[in-house]
Amino acid sequence: MGKNVGSIDRAARVVVGLILIALVFVGPQTPWGWIGVIPLLTAIIGWCPAYTVFGIRTCPAPQQAEQQPEQKSDS
């Protein structure tokens, strides 16, 4: 389970999550605001299961180790 949520995406998820949770206490005061826990948790752990299903990745790709070119033999 690698990270697939970038820093801008994470910040947006924190903001949206906190706004939704705030709706539980202010405004319409419905329990539906607790749905804000989901974007908040995905921002904290940096991994979104929906992104994995759809093949989306908003974080930079991990740096790959340089590979040694294969040497061909003339035999």
Helices and strands as residue ranges (DSSP letters): H 7-25, G 31-36, H 37-45, H 49-54
